[in-house]
Amino acid sequence: MIEVFNLTKKFKTVGKDKKISFKTAVDDISFSIERNEIFGLLGPNGAGKTTIIRMLTGQIKPTSGKIFYDGKIFDGNDPEIKKLPGVVPQHINFDRELNAAENLELHARLYGMEKSDYQNRIKELLDYMELSDYANYNVAKLSGGMKRRLLIARALVHRPKILFMDEPTVALDPQVRRKIWDLIKDLSKNGVTIVITTHYIEEAEKLCRRTAIIDKGKFIANDSPKNLCERLGNFTVECEGTEGKSYKFFRDRETAAKFVPEFSGNVKIRPTNLEDVFIELTGRRNGL
């Protein structure tokens, strides 16, 4: 579905001394995304996740590298290829002068849809997102969870084959977050390829068939959550002592249990998770 080769993005910056320098936001990454896959980009704020999405959707041009959709090179100019993706941005960006249905209509018209097509499509999506009763509400009056669902509906109006979701559940309470997760799983089952950026460990574990861990613009791992944890060790011995927490990883619980007597302090054995993988690979805990 999508193939990415040696993708790099550098931004020009001008210092107080007027000297020009370049900051590397995405650093020579290559990967592929299969049809109907839920693919996750996991990393802290500032890791480069949003920049990758913006390049893959034609919002900004890469400094170098190539992007292919279904074998065709994506340069942001081909109108047919540009119709393939839908984008759910991290930040709410509706037209605040319009109601929920009108925002969806505006999006449909921007994509050149016929009125006879988008009227039925908008009704279908409002029903699907459980927003039919709020179609005529000004978007400013919708709750945070409703706005997130409306963002997803807007991105789906033109029937994209792939959906990019940038931090789709940021700042939502756990109940609403799980409702969005159910929507994402349902979309994938119905043939939509989905790419999610997130800094929520549980979100990547629950949704993604594969997860790329990003740090400082680089891919430092790319595999299924299960395989990433297995590489580290299926079980973690976590010890909380006078100098803080320490961790050791083991292939099975029996080996982990044999190691427990060597620890002093409060010790527990638990399954290894993606947070353990990220910390072990990057040495960073803050920001996730």
N, C-alpha and C positions, 0 to 999 in steps of 0.2 A: 504493500500500500504506500508506505513512505520509506525512502532511503535517503540518508544524510551522510555526506562525505566531507570530512575535514572542515567542519563549520567553525568559523571564527568571527568574533565581533569585537572590534576595538572602538572606543569612543574617544574623540579628541577633547582634551581639557586644557584650559589656560590658567596658569597659576597667577598668584598675586604679582609675581615678577614678570608677567606677560610671556613667560616661556610656555611653549606648546609641548604637551606630552600626550601619551595615549594610554588609556586604561583598558585592559583586556577583560571583557565581561564574559565572553565564551571563548574557550581555548582549544581549538582543534579537536572537535568531537565528531565521532562517526557512530551511527546506529541505524537500525531499521525498526519499523513498526508494522506488524502484520494486520491484515484485514480483520475487523471485529474484535481486536485486542483492546483491553484497557491497560494502557501503558503509563507508568507513573514517573514523574520527575521529582525526586525527593531531596530536599536540602534546606538549609537555613535561609532567612531573608538575605538577599544580596548575592546568592550563589550563582545566579545567571539563569534561573528557571524562566522568568518572564521574558527575558531577552530571547531565549530559544523560541518561545511561543511566537513572539513578534516576528522573528525571521521566518518561521515555518508558515505563517499566515500572510506574509507579504507586507506587514506594517513597517518594517525596516529592512534594509538590504544588508546582507552579510559583508564583512570585510573580505572574506574569502570562503571558499567551500561551495558545494553544490547540494541542491535539494531536488529529489525526484518524487513525483506523485504518479503512481501506476506506470512507472517507466518513462514518464515525460518530465523534462526538466522544468522546475518551477522558478520563474524569475519575477513573478508579481505582475506580469503584463498580459498573460493569456487569460481572457475573461472566462473561458470554460473551466480552466484549472482553478481559478480564483473562486469559483462557485462550489468547489469540493469541500472546503472547510467551513465550519461554523465556529464562532468564538464566544465563549462566556468569560468576560473580563473579570479581573479581581475586584475592580472598583465599580460601583453602581454608576452607570452613565446614560440613564434614560433622558428623554426630553421631558423636563418637569412640567411643561405646559400641556402635555397630552395625557390622556388616560391610558390604562393598561392595554386595551385593544388597539388604540390609535398608535401606540409605540410599536406594536407588532405590525400594523399596517404600513407604517413608515419604512420599517426594515424590508418588508416584502416588496414595496415599490422601488426601493433602492436596488434590489436584485432583479428588477424587471419582470416581476410576476404579474400575470393577468388578474384582474379583479375577481373574476369568476373562480379562479384557483385559490387566491389568498384568503377570500372570505371564508371558505370552508376550512382551509388549513388553520386559520386563526381560531375558529370555533373548536376545532379538533384539539389544538394544543392547549387552549384554556381549560377544556374539559380534562385533558390528560394531566395537567398540572394542578387540578382542583382550584382553578381561579375563575371559573365561569361567573360566580356571583360577584366578582370584583372587576369585571371587564370594563365598567364605566367609572371606576374609581381613579382619581388622579394618583399617579405613582407615588407621590409624596406621602399619601395616606396609607400605603401598604406597609406591613411589618417587614422586618429584615428577611425572614424566611420566605415571604411572598415575593419580595423583590428578587431573591436568588432564583426562585422557580420561574419568575417572569423572564429573567436573563436567559435561562436555559431555553424557555419557549421561543424567545426572540431569535436565538442562535439556530433554532431548528426550523424556522419558518420556511426557508428555501430548500429544505430537505437535503442537508449536507451529508456527505458520506463519512466525514470525519469531524469529530467535535473536540475542540480544544477548550479546556476548562482550567483557568488560572485561579488557583486557590478558591475552589467553588464553595467551600463551607466556612471560610474565614469569618470569625466573630459570631458564628451561630451557636445556639445552645445545643447540647448533645442530642436532644430529641429531634430537633429540626435537621441537624447534621445527618442523622441516620435516615431520615426521610429522603434527603437528597441522595444518599448512598443507594437507597432502593431504586430511585429514578435512574441513576447512572447504570446500575446493573440491568435494569429493564431495557434501557436504550441499547446496551451492548447486545443483549439477547435478540433484539429486533434489527440487528445488522449495522449499527453505528460503531465505527472505530473511535475510541476515546483516548485522548491524551490529557492527563491531569498533572498539574503542578501542585505540590503540597509541602508543608512542613509539619504535617500531622503524621506521626508514625503509624497510628492505628488506621488512618485513612488509606495509606499505601498498602498496609497488610491486608485489610478487608477487601479492597477493590481490585488491586492490580495483579495481572498475570505476570508482568515483569516490572521491575522498578530500577531505574537508574539513579544512583546516589551521586549528587553533584556537590562539589566543594570548590570554591574559588574559580568557577568557570570550567572545571574539568570533570569528566566522568571518572569516578574512582571505582565504580562497580556497576554492573548491569546484568541482572538475572532475576529469577523469580524470588519473592521474599523467602520462600521455603529453602531454596538452594543457597541463598546468601547466608541464612542462619546456619545451615548445615556446614558450610565451609568454616565458619567460626567455631562451631560446636553446638550440638542440639541442646545442651543443658549448661546453665550458668550457675556457678557458686558465687553468691554475693555476700560479702562480709563487711559489716559496719563496725569499725574499730575507732580508736582514739584519733587516728589520722585521717578519718573519712572512710569512704567506701572503696573496696577493691573487688576485682572480678577475675575469675578464672573460668575457662570454657572447656567443656568435655563432650566427647562423642555420645556417651550414654550416661544415664543416671547412676548406674552402679559404680562407674569409675569416679564420677563426681562425689558420690557418698564416701568413697575411700579417702578422698582428699580433704574432706571437711575437718578431721581432727587436727590438721596442720594450721587451721585458722584459729585466732583468738578474737573473741568478740561475738556479736550477733551474726549468725550465719544462716542462710537459706539457699535451697536449691530450687531453681525455677527454669522454665523453658527460655531459651535464647530468643530475643526479638530483634526487630530491625533497628531499634535504638542502640542496642548493644553493637550491632554491625557498624552503624554510622560512627559511634564514638571510637570504636577500635580502629576504624580506617582513618578517621580525621583527627582524633584526640580532642574533639569538641563536643560539649553537651549543650551549652547555651545556644538559644536560637531555634531549637527544635520544639 
